[in-house]
Amino acid sequence: HITMVGPHYMVASALNSRYAGRYGDPIHMSADGERWFGEQVAKVVHRVLKLGEAWQPLRPLKAWIAPDRASVLVEFHVPRPPLVLDETFLPREQLVRGEGYHSLYGFQVRNSAGAVSAIKAIELESPSRLRIQLVSPLQTGTGFTLSYGLPYAGQVGKIAQIIMGPVIEGQPTTELILNQQFDPQLKPLLAEGAFFVANMEAGDAYAQAPIRHVTESERKTILRFENRELRKNKPFETGQTLTAYRGFPFGNLRDSDPEPAIYQFADPGYGTRAGEP
């Protein structure tokens, strides 16, 4: 018998980990992440083997298009109701496109040709159901796919200036200066640790780097990255708008499990969660 525990996207990735002068791969978990997910596994083992619970993780049971085709409804199995769209522990997953969202709270709707249907809003309809409202009604005569889990946390701002940063442990750095304060909605990224920014340009113009240091001064935001981590050595340019995203694709849907964590974050080397459950 196999019991599925659930996802691990909510834990900190090894993008934050240090190994003899280099950083970890973002597809892996940090030490804190390994311990935290291990505790989740242990919780489920206890509930299944000790308490005899027929455990199932939070998962979709059914999705269907509303009669007016202006929204999609999704019914979930919820281990500990009600459903919650949580924007406190992780930032809201979102990617703005035109009048709506390319993705929102982790959800995305595509037609059979792969074209994205823009989302207007997502709301909870009941303890186990949510409704995805669309910018335009879905066409008839074609199929649609609903997916969950994307990495985007939204736009950070436009690059006003690029300067040479300090040398950190022998590594030269670059600082991207934005003429605006860091969006409070993105603060969970800082709590978690390192995160990526990209200019979202197409093809060879695409630039990306992990941000490991953020400061605010005189209503400006300063993002710092190590030059060696600049993707394909493609530099950013002033005037480009940056989009932030996590190392793990994610979403904001969770249940309301009241059981407190035993483990506390232990690594003070990144983020601000050390000492927190």
Backbone bond lengths (Angstrom), bond angles and torsions (degrees), N, CA, C in turn:
res aa  C-N    CA-C-N  psi(-1)  N-CA   C-N-CA  omega(-1)  CA-C   N-CA-C  phi
1 H - - - 1.458 - - 1.530 109.25 -
2 I 1.328 117.45 132.18 1.469 122.31 179.99 1.519 108.82 -114.18
3 T 1.315 116.20 129.58 1.461 122.16 176.74 1.522 108.75 -111.02
4 M 1.317 116.82 125.41 1.461 120.96 176.91 1.524 109.24 -84.52
5 V 1.324 116.21 126.26 1.458 121.30 -177.83 1.523 110.59 -78.57
6 G 1.339 116.98 -50.94 1.456 121.26 -176.84 1.516 110.08 143.85
7 P 1.328 118.35 -177.24 1.464 122.13 -176.40 1.529 111.99 -78.55
8 H 1.329 115.33 169.05 1.468 119.36 175.42 1.532 112.03 -124.77
9 Y 1.334 117.61 14.50 1.463 120.18 -174.46 1.527 113.40 -63.87
10 M 1.334 117.73 -20.69 1.460 120.46 -174.78 1.531 112.78 -79.38
11 V 1.334 117.66 -11.59 1.466 119.67 -177.16 1.523 110.26 -86.18
12 A 1.325 115.49 162.56 1.464 120.99 179.97 1.529 110.22 -70.36
13 S 1.325 116.41 137.97 1.461 120.85 -178.80 1.522 110.80 -88.22
14 A 1.331 115.03 167.28 1.467 121.19 179.69 1.520 112.43 -72.76
15 L 1.313 117.98 0.71 1.459 121.26 169.37 1.524 109.92 -53.93
16 N 1.341 116.42 -26.29 1.459 122.27 -179.37 1.529 113.49 -89.86
17 S 1.313 118.50 -9.16 1.466 122.07 -172.65 1.524 111.62 -85.63
18 R 1.331 116.16 149.70 1.463 121.83 178.56 1.530 109.83 -114.36
19 Y 1.334 115.73 135.26 1.453 121.82 178.68 1.530 108.36 -135.46
20 A 1.323 117.93 96.78 1.465 122.42 174.19 1.529 112.23 47.25
21 G 1.342 115.55 54.77 1.451 119.32 174.93 1.517 115.68 89.29
22 R 1.304 118.36 3.25 1.465 120.04 176.58 1.518 108.59 -134.37
23 Y 1.331 114.80 168.40 1.464 120.72 179.97 1.527 110.40 -101.67
24 G 1.330 115.26 161.18 1.452 120.77 -179.22 1.513 112.41 -77.33
25 D 1.319 114.36 168.56 1.464 121.63 178.63 1.527 109.00 -80.49
26 P 1.334 118.00 131.33 1.466 119.52 -176.74 1.520 115.28 -64.50
27 I 1.332 118.70 -14.69 1.470 118.70 179.05 1.525 111.66 -76.98
28 H 1.346 117.41 -12.71 1.460 121.31 179.13 1.526 110.62 -100.06
29 M 1.319 116.48 170.76 1.458 121.61 178.16 1.516 110.63 -95.29
30 S 1.330 115.61 149.68 1.456 120.22 172.71 1.528 108.67 -72.58
31 A 1.335 116.87 173.31 1.466 120.01 177.47 1.525 110.59 -60.77
32 D 1.331 116.56 -42.81 1.468 119.77 175.20 1.527 110.50 -59.85
33 G 1.330 116.91 -42.21 1.447 120.67 179.66 1.516 112.57 -63.33
34 E 1.348 116.42 -41.39 1.466 120.62 178.42 1.521 110.71 -61.44
35 R 1.343 116.37 -44.24 1.468 119.20 -178.94 1.527 111.20 -66.64
36 W 1.329 115.78 -40.42 1.457 119.93 -178.14 1.533 110.52 -66.22
37 F 1.325 116.69 -46.59 1.460 118.19 179.64 1.529 110.31 -67.16
38 G 1.328 117.11 -33.57 1.459 120.01 175.16 1.516 112.02 -60.06
39 E 1.314 116.46 -37.66 1.463 120.19 177.26 1.523 111.12 -66.57
40 Q 1.334 116.80 -37.95 1.461 120.41 177.16 1.532 110.56 -63.82
41 V 1.327 116.50 -41.83 1.462 120.27 177.07 1.528 110.03 -61.44
42 A 1.331 116.53 -44.79 1.460 120.63 -179.49 1.530 111.49 -62.60
43 K 1.328 116.59 -37.47 1.469 120.59 178.10 1.525 110.44 -60.81
44 V 1.326 116.08 -45.08 1.456 119.99 -179.02 1.531 110.64 -68.85
45 V 1.330 117.80 -40.53 1.464 121.04 176.22 1.526 110.31 -57.02
46 H 1.333 116.64 -44.21 1.468 120.79 179.38 1.529 111.11 -62.97
47 R 1.320 116.47 -43.83 1.463 119.27 -177.68 1.527 112.13 -67.68
48 V 1.324 116.39 -35.04 1.462 119.97 -177.69 1.528 111.11 -80.48
49 L 1.338 117.53 -52.11 1.459 121.37 -172.43 1.525 113.01 -83.90
50 K 1.324 117.53 -34.17 1.465 120.46 -176.91 1.523 111.54 -92.24
51 L 1.332 116.55 -45.11 1.462 119.92 -175.36 1.524 113.67 -95.15
52 G 1.340 116.56 -11.78 1.457 119.89 178.19 1.515 114.64 74.32
53 E 1.338 117.27 21.75 1.469 120.44 -179.29 1.522 110.39 -74.52
54 A 1.334 116.55 138.81 1.467 121.10 175.17 1.527 107.90 -84.00
55 W 1.322 114.74 72.20 1.459 121.31 -171.91 1.522 112.91 -66.06
56 Q 1.311 114.41 135.71 1.460 122.65 165.93 1.524 107.54 -136.14
57 P 1.320 118.58 140.05 1.457 119.53 178.82 1.524 111.32 -73.11
58 L 1.315 116.26 168.32 1.460 121.20 171.62 1.522 107.88 -58.32
59 R 1.336 116.46 122.81 1.464 119.57 -177.25 1.526 110.19 -158.42
60 P 1.335 117.49 153.56 1.464 119.97 178.67 1.521 111.01 -73.83
61 L 1.321 115.66 142.28 1.463 122.01 176.17 1.522 111.33 -104.42
62 K 1.335 116.30 -34.78 1.458 120.56 -175.13 1.520 109.37 -161.89
63 A 1.320 116.67 142.76 1.464 122.14 173.61 1.521 108.15 -133.22
64 W 1.331 116.63 138.84 1.455 119.40 -179.62 1.531 109.84 -149.83
65 I 1.326 114.65 156.76 1.458 121.95 179.74 1.517 108.83 -86.74
66 A 1.329 116.73 133.30 1.464 121.18 178.48 1.536 110.13 -63.78
67 P 1.338 117.87 155.04 1.472 120.41 -178.11 1.532 114.27 -54.12
68 D 1.332 118.02 -34.22 1.470 119.48 179.65 1.527 112.06 -84.81
69 R 1.352 117.02 -1.02 1.471 124.59 177.32 1.528 112.88 61.25
70 A 1.316 116.94 16.15 1.462 121.19 179.43 1.521 112.50 -95.31
71 S 1.326 117.00 -0.74 1.459 120.24 179.63 1.523 110.19 -156.83
72 V 1.323 114.84 163.21 1.459 122.62 176.62 1.521 107.44 -122.24
73 L 1.315 117.15 132.72 1.458 121.88 178.24 1.521 109.60 -106.69
74 V 1.334 116.32 144.53 1.457 121.78 -178.89 1.519 108.81 -134.37
75 E 1.314 115.87 126.52 1.455 122.74 176.55 1.520 108.59 -102.72
76 F 1.345 116.75 135.85 1.458 122.40 -175.12 1.526 112.03 -120.71
77 H 1.329 114.59 151.49 1.461 119.18 160.45 1.521 106.39 -83.38
78 V 1.330 116.91 124.35 1.466 121.77 -175.34 1.527 108.19 -119.77
79 P 1.329 118.74 110.64 1.469 120.40 -176.59 1.526 113.30 -57.12
80 R 1.320 116.34 -43.79 1.464 121.18 179.05 1.543 107.58 -133.09
81 P 1.337 117.10 90.41 1.474 120.39 -176.99 1.540 110.91 -62.88
82 P 1.356 116.65 159.89 1.463 127.41 2.67 1.522 112.80 -92.93
83 L 1.341 115.56 172.76 1.451 121.37 171.72 1.531 109.88 -65.00
84 V 1.334 114.99 150.04 1.466 121.42 177.06 1.522 108.43 -136.89
85 L 1.334 116.69 135.92 1.463 122.01 169.16 1.532 106.05 -97.25
86 D 1.314 115.95 99.04 1.470 122.52 -169.92 1.524 110.79 -94.00
87 E 1.336 116.71 121.20 1.460 122.12 177.42 1.526 111.82 -115.46
88 T 1.338 116.88 14.63 1.463 120.11 -177.20 1.521 111.95 -97.63
89 F 1.331 117.29 -44.71 1.462 119.48 -178.26 1.522 111.32 -79.17
90 L 1.311 117.02 -40.77 1.462 123.10 174.02 1.522 108.56 -119.80
91 P 1.331 118.07 151.31 1.462 118.83 175.96 1.526 110.06 -66.15
92 R 1.305 116.91 161.18 1.457 119.66 176.20 1.525 109.21 -66.34
93 E 1.321 116.06 125.62 1.468 119.12 175.62 1.522 106.94 -72.29
94 Q 1.346 114.77 124.17 1.457 117.98 -179.28 1.521 110.30 -162.38
95 L 1.313 114.88 147.51 1.460 122.46 172.51 1.520 106.79 -141.12
96 V 1.322 115.97 108.85 1.464 121.52 -176.30 1.522 109.92 -75.49
97 R 1.321 115.20 134.43 1.458 121.56 174.99 1.523 108.45 -142.02
98 G 1.349 116.98 114.03 1.450 120.83 178.34 1.513 112.05 60.46
99 E 1.326 116.30 -126.03 1.455 121.35 -176.07 1.525 113.23 -84.74
100 G 1.315 117.39 -6.87 1.456 119.43 -177.27 1.508 112.02 -140.84
101 Y 1.333 114.61 -147.89 1.461 121.71 -176.87 1.526 110.41 -119.82
102 H 1.303 114.85 133.38 1.459 121.54 172.19 1.525 109.18 -66.33
103 S 1.322 115.40 -36.46 1.465 122.82 172.45 1.516 107.66 -150.35
104 L 1.337 116.01 152.20 1.460 120.58 -177.56 1.521 109.49 -150.69
105 Y 1.326 116.77 130.87 1.462 123.36 -178.12 1.531 111.64 56.14
106 G 1.333 117.06 18.98 1.451 121.29 -179.53 1.515 114.04 100.26
107 F 1.327 118.58 -12.55 1.468 122.26 -175.17 1.525 111.51 -92.49
108 Q 1.328 114.87 146.51 1.457 121.75 176.06 1.524 109.18 -147.24
109 V 1.340 116.15 140.92 1.464 122.32 179.23 1.521 108.13 -116.67
110 R 1.339 116.87 127.50 1.470 122.17 177.52 1.520 109.70 -129.50
111 N 1.337 115.40 150.87 1.458 118.93 174.67 1.525 110.04 -88.38
112 S 1.319 116.79 -179.14 1.463 120.66 -174.64 1.520 112.90 -65.49
113 A 1.340 117.45 -18.57 1.462 121.47 177.65 1.526 111.82 -90.61
114 G 1.333 117.07 -2.46 1.460 121.45 179.06 1.506 114.95 93.78
115 A 1.337 118.04 -1.19 1.459 121.15 -179.60 1.531 109.96 -74.31
116 V 1.338 115.71 138.19 1.462 121.28 -177.58 1.526 110.48 -84.19
117 S 1.338 116.25 135.90 1.459 122.34 172.01 1.522 108.08 -95.64
118 A 1.327 117.60 118.45 1.463 121.79 -174.36 1.523 111.40 -63.33
119 I 1.329 115.33 139.03 1.462 122.74 179.09 1.526 109.35 -96.97
120 K 1.329 116.39 135.89 1.461 121.43 177.85 1.519 111.26 -91.76
121 A 1.323 117.18 -43.06 1.459 121.60 -178.11 1.523 109.05 -166.16
122 I 1.325 115.65 162.04 1.463 121.34 174.22 1.517 107.42 -131.63
123 E 1.324 116.28 132.69 1.457 120.56 -178.56 1.520 110.16 -136.72
124 L 1.319 115.58 152.10 1.460 121.83 177.16 1.525 108.79 -85.97
125 E 1.337 116.08 127.11 1.468 121.35 -178.24 1.516 112.35 -97.27
126 S 1.323 117.20 -26.70 1.451 122.12 -179.03 1.525 107.19 -159.15
127 P 1.322 118.91 176.33 1.466 119.88 178.54 1.523 114.41 -59.84
128 S 1.350 117.38 -15.48 1.458 119.40 -177.43 1.535 113.44 -131.92
129 R 1.325 117.51 11.94 1.470 119.12 -175.47 1.525 110.45 -138.54
130 L 1.338 115.42 143.00 1.459 119.84 172.58 1.521 109.99 -129.45
131 R 1.329 114.22 160.08 1.457 121.71 179.64 1.527 108.58 -121.81
132 I 1.330 115.88 128.88 1.459 123.00 176.96 1.522 107.36 -101.53
133 Q 1.320 116.96 108.31 1.460 121.60 -179.45 1.531 109.03 -86.39
134 L 1.315 116.75 135.11 1.459 122.82 -175.01 1.523 111.49 -105.91
135 V 1.313 115.58 152.65 1.459 120.82 177.83 1.523 110.44 -65.54
136 S 1.320 116.78 -40.71 1.469 122.21 179.42 1.525 109.36 -131.67
137 P 1.320 118.80 146.18 1.468 120.95 178.02 1.534 111.26 -59.24
138 L 1.321 115.50 146.90 1.463 120.71 178.95 1.525 109.99 -72.20
139 Q 1.319 115.42 139.71 1.459 120.29 179.04 1.526 110.79 -68.81
140 T 1.299 116.00 156.67 1.462 121.32 173.98 1.529 109.01 -91.36
141 G 1.317 116.07 164.03 1.450 120.64 175.48 1.513 115.44 81.82
142 T 1.328 118.20 10.34 1.457 121.15 177.37 1.523 109.15 -144.92
143 G 1.324 116.88 157.59 1.449 121.37 178.98 1.523 111.86 -90.53
144 F 1.327 115.31 161.44 1.458 120.73 179.91 1.523 109.67 -135.60
145 T 1.334 115.26 149.67 1.459 122.24 178.82 1.524 109.47 -121.23
146 L 1.302 116.30 132.28 1.460 122.14 174.84 1.522 108.07 -105.94
147 S 1.328 116.80 124.31 1.462 121.11 179.13 1.526 110.19 -120.78
148 Y 1.328 114.39 163.82 1.469 120.50 -179.20 1.515 109.19 -138.70
149 G 1.328 116.26 131.79 1.457 121.65 176.89 1.514 112.72 111.16
150 L 1.337 116.81 96.63 1.456 123.51 175.82 1.526 107.53 -137.48
151 P 1.335 118.52 158.56 1.466 119.16 -170.39 1.521 116.35 -91.29
152 Y 1.334 119.82 -5.15 1.462 121.32 -164.96 1.531 113.18 -81.59
153 A 1.323 115.10 138.07 1.468 121.20 178.48 1.515 112.24 -112.98
154 G 1.326 118.07 2.12 1.457 121.03 177.24 1.516 112.97 107.52
155 Q 1.295 115.63 175.53 1.457 121.51 -177.89 1.522 111.05 -78.72
156 V 1.340 115.20 139.68 1.458 122.00 179.08 1.524 110.62 -92.17
157 G 1.329 116.61 -37.69 1.454 120.91 -178.47 1.514 111.05 148.19
158 K 1.327 115.66 -176.66 1.459 122.37 -177.41 1.526 109.95 -101.53
159 I 1.337 116.40 137.60 1.465 121.70 179.64 1.526 109.57 -70.61
160 A 1.328 116.35 119.40 1.467 121.23 177.34 1.520 111.84 -95.92
161 Q 1.331 116.28 -29.66 1.463 120.12 -176.56 1.521 109.25 -156.20
162 I 1.313 116.96 147.19 1.462 122.84 176.20 1.519 107.53 -125.58
163 I 1.347 117.03 124.91 1.460 120.86 -178.56 1.524 110.37 -132.33
164 M 1.320 115.73 162.23 1.451 121.00 174.99 1.518 109.09 -74.25
165 G 1.334 116.38 131.15 1.450 120.67 178.98 1.524 111.62 -93.41
166 P 1.326 117.35 -177.44 1.461 120.59 179.03 1.523 111.75 -72.12
167 V 1.305 116.59 160.47 1.459 122.05 173.65 1.525 107.52 -82.99
168 I 1.326 117.04 122.49 1.465 122.77 -177.88 1.525 108.94 -112.42
169 E 1.337 116.28 114.20 1.470 121.42 -179.79 1.523 111.32 50.20
170 G 1.320 114.55 43.85 1.458 120.39 177.29 1.513 115.33 83.43
171 Q 1.332 117.35 -0.74 1.462 121.06 -177.17 1.528 110.96 -106.59
172 P 1.343 118.40 123.37 1.466 120.49 174.93 1.526 110.83 -67.32
173 T 1.317 115.84 148.37 1.462 121.05 -178.22 1.526 110.65 -129.47
174 T 1.319 114.76 164.31 1.458 122.73 175.57 1.526 108.02 -126.54
175 E 1.329 115.85 144.01 1.460 120.77 178.46 1.531 110.42 -118.28
176 L 1.323 114.99 129.81 1.461 122.89 176.64 1.525 107.59 -101.72
177 I 1.320 117.07 122.52 1.463 121.61 -175.82 1.525 109.40 -105.95
178 L 1.327 115.54 126.43 1.466 122.73 179.10 1.521 108.89 -111.41
179 N 1.313 118.03 135.59 1.463 121.72 -179.81 1.529 111.79 -82.71
180 Q 1.318 115.65 51.23 1.467 121.05 177.82 1.514 108.79 -163.81
181 Q 1.320 115.11 160.07 1.451 120.02 177.34 1.519 110.30 -77.38
182 F 1.320 115.50 157.32 1.459 121.15 179.79 1.517 108.95 -68.47
183 D 1.334 115.87 128.42 1.457 122.01 -176.76 1.533 110.17 -58.36
184 P 1.358 118.28 123.20 1.477 119.72 178.96 1.515 113.04 -54.70
185 Q 1.346 117.30 -29.89 1.461 120.43 179.61 1.522 111.89 -62.58
186 L 1.350 116.62 -24.07 1.459 121.14 -177.90 1.526 112.82 -93.41
187 K 1.336 117.94 0.22 1.463 120.90 -177.15 1.527 113.49 -56.91
188 P 1.357 120.10 -34.23 1.474 118.53 176.34 1.526 113.30 -57.30
189 L 1.341 118.26 -26.46 1.461 119.91 175.25 1.516 110.82 -62.15
190 L 1.333 116.97 -40.74 1.458 121.14 179.78 1.526 110.61 -68.38
191 A 1.323 116.48 -36.54 1.462 119.78 178.80 1.520 110.94 -64.91
192 E 1.331 116.27 -36.69 1.468 120.45 -178.25 1.519 112.30 -73.43
193 G 1.336 117.37 -37.33 1.459 120.61 -178.97 1.508 111.75 133.96
194 A 1.328 116.57 -132.31 1.465 121.36 -178.37 1.522 110.98 -73.35
195 F 1.331 115.63 150.61 1.460 121.99 175.79 1.520 108.21 -148.42
196 F 1.308 116.45 163.91 1.461 121.44 -179.13 1.526 110.86 -95.33
197 V 1.332 115.28 151.77 1.464 121.30 164.27 1.521 107.21 -127.44
198 A 1.328 116.01 149.62 1.465 122.01 178.27 1.520 108.42 -145.20
199 N 1.332 114.83 153.60 1.471 119.07 178.29 1.522 112.58 -85.52
200 M 1.322 116.99 -7.40 1.465 124.22 176.82 1.526 113.20 59.94
201 E 1.340 116.26 21.79 1.466 120.07 175.33 1.525 109.57 -76.04
202 A 1.306 117.20 157.46 1.457 121.60 -177.50 1.522 111.38 -85.49
203 G 1.342 115.77 151.47 1.461 122.39 171.30 1.516 114.32 61.11
204 D 1.332 116.01 -135.95 1.461 121.73 -175.43 1.521 113.19 -69.95
205 A 1.318 118.17 -12.57 1.463 121.30 179.83 1.533 112.32 -81.20
206 Y 1.341 116.80 -7.21 1.468 121.41 -176.82 1.524 110.79 -68.47
207 A 1.330 116.26 126.87 1.465 122.43 177.79 1.521 108.94 -125.06
208 Q 1.331 115.29 140.25 1.464 120.34 -175.71 1.524 109.55 -152.41
209 A 1.336 116.01 145.65 1.460 120.76 176.42 1.523 109.28 -157.98
210 P 1.335 117.62 150.02 1.462 120.34 173.10 1.527 110.44 -82.27
211 I 1.318 116.29 130.38 1.459 122.32 178.91 1.527 108.63 -92.17
212 R 1.337 115.29 125.37 1.465 120.00 -177.00 1.528 112.71 -116.35
213 H 1.318 116.73 -2.48 1.466 119.48 -179.65 1.526 108.38 -151.28
214 V 1.334 116.82 128.45 1.461 122.59 179.48 1.520 108.67 -130.40
215 T 1.332 116.36 129.30 1.454 121.05 174.65 1.530 108.53 -132.61
216 E 1.338 114.81 158.99 1.461 121.50 175.59 1.514 108.83 -124.78
217 S 1.317 116.01 135.15 1.456 121.11 -179.35 1.521 109.15 -151.41
218 E 1.342 116.14 128.28 1.459 122.15 177.72 1.531 111.44 51.01
219 R 1.333 114.91 46.59 1.471 123.41 177.80 1.524 112.50 62.53
220 K 1.315 116.07 24.84 1.456 121.68 174.53 1.524 109.33 -119.43
221 T 1.334 116.15 152.91 1.456 122.36 177.42 1.525 108.85 -111.05
222 I 1.327 115.64 134.61 1.460 121.29 180.00 1.525 108.30 -118.32
223 L 1.332 116.12 118.14 1.461 123.15 179.76 1.524 108.62 -106.71
224 R 1.334 117.20 127.83 1.462 120.40 -176.99 1.529 110.99 -118.10
225 F 1.328 115.41 137.78 1.459 120.72 174.06 1.529 109.21 -136.62
226 E 1.325 115.51 156.41 1.462 121.13 175.93 1.522 108.75 -80.90
227 N 1.321 116.92 133.86 1.467 121.16 -174.88 1.524 112.49 -58.26
228 R 1.325 117.10 -33.33 1.465 120.07 -178.06 1.524 112.40 -66.31
229 E 1.335 117.38 -16.82 1.466 120.92 -178.06 1.525 112.88 -97.45
230 L 1.306 117.85 1.89 1.467 120.43 177.42 1.523 108.97 -67.53
231 R 1.326 116.96 124.36 1.472 121.55 -174.66 1.529 110.97 -61.41
232 K 1.321 115.76 122.19 1.463 124.06 178.10 1.533 112.35 52.42
233 N 1.344 115.71 24.58 1.472 121.91 -179.91 1.530 112.89 56.20
234 K 1.321 117.06 23.77 1.465 120.59 177.80 1.520 108.87 -84.24
235 P 1.342 118.63 114.09 1.461 120.60 -175.44 1.531 112.79 -76.48
236 F 1.318 114.37 154.40 1.459 120.38 170.19 1.529 108.71 -76.86
237 E 1.338 115.83 164.41 1.456 121.28 177.57 1.523 109.70 -131.98
238 T 1.327 116.16 149.06 1.463 119.55 176.44 1.529 109.67 -60.59
239 G 1.317 114.94 146.55 1.456 120.89 -178.53 1.509 113.96 91.88
240 Q 1.337 117.84 -14.61 1.459 120.11 179.24 1.534 110.51 -77.22
241 T 1.322 115.94 142.86 1.461 121.75 177.10 1.523 108.80 -93.58
242 L 1.326 116.00 130.43 1.458 121.79 -176.04 1.526 111.49 -97.97
243 T 1.321 115.36 139.05 1.460 122.74 172.70 1.522 108.14 -113.28
244 A 1.329 116.47 133.54 1.459 121.93 179.95 1.523 110.01 -94.79
245 Y 1.331 115.37 146.44 1.465 118.92 174.13 1.520 111.05 -155.03
246 R 1.332 114.82 157.61 1.467 122.28 -177.74 1.525 110.66 -84.86
247 G 1.326 114.64 165.61 1.454 120.40 174.16 1.515 112.07 -68.37
248 F 1.343 117.73 -32.69 1.459 122.82 177.91 1.531 109.80 -104.67
249 P 1.334 118.75 134.62 1.473 119.20 165.60 1.521 108.96 -57.49
250 F 1.329 117.20 147.94 1.460 119.11 -174.24 1.513 110.79 -155.49
251 G 1.310 114.72 176.29 1.454 123.22 172.94 1.513 108.14 -147.69
252 N 1.313 117.70 179.73 1.467 121.59 -173.86 1.517 113.82 -114.23
253 L 1.312 117.01 7.46 1.462 120.25 -177.05 1.519 109.91 -85.75
254 R 1.317 116.12 132.78 1.468 121.54 175.17 1.518 109.08 -147.36
255 D 1.350 115.16 170.93 1.458 119.08 173.72 1.529 108.61 -94.94
256 S 1.336 117.71 -164.78 1.468 121.70 -176.86 1.514 110.97 -119.79
257 D 1.314 116.74 44.03 1.465 121.90 179.35 1.527 109.71 -60.47
258 P 1.330 118.76 119.75 1.468 120.80 -176.30 1.526 113.71 -85.18
259 E 1.337 117.77 -6.22 1.461 119.15 -174.76 1.533 110.43 -67.86
260 P 1.343 117.24 121.79 1.471 119.87 -177.66 1.525 111.77 -75.07
261 A 1.304 115.26 153.58 1.463 120.48 177.05 1.519 110.37 -75.42
262 I 1.315 116.09 146.78 1.463 121.87 173.55 1.521 109.38 -87.65
263 Y 1.314 114.99 -39.42 1.455 121.76 -175.76 1.532 111.45 -76.11
264 Q 1.332 115.97 148.78 1.455 122.81 172.29 1.521 109.45 -120.99
265 F 1.330 116.59 147.05 1.459 120.03 175.69 1.524 108.63 -60.70
266 A 1.341 115.28 135.10 1.458 119.67 -171.11 1.519 114.85 -115.02
267 D 1.321 118.54 -20.03 1.463 121.18 -172.38 1.536 110.44 -92.19
268 P 1.349 117.81 110.33 1.468 120.19 178.51 1.523 113.14 -83.64
269 G 1.331 116.99 3.69 1.460 121.26 -175.73 1.513 114.60 -76.33
270 Y 1.314 118.19 -9.35 1.466 121.47 179.11 1.520 109.04 -153.36
271 G 1.319 116.40 153.54 1.453 121.34 177.31 1.524 112.38 62.75
272 T 1.328 114.43 -164.21 1.475 120.44 -177.35 1.521 112.49 -130.31
273 R 1.333 117.81 17.54 1.461 120.20 -172.82 1.520 114.31 -94.94
274 A 1.315 118.59 -1.20 1.471 120.36 -178.92 1.531 109.87 -56.41
275 G 1.343 115.84 129.27 1.456 121.61 -178.87 1.512 114.09 91.23
276 E 1.351 117.77 -10.56 1.459 121.05 179.29 1.527 110.28 -91.77
277 P 1.353 117.42 152.04 1.470 119.44 176.85 1.518 111.61 -72.34
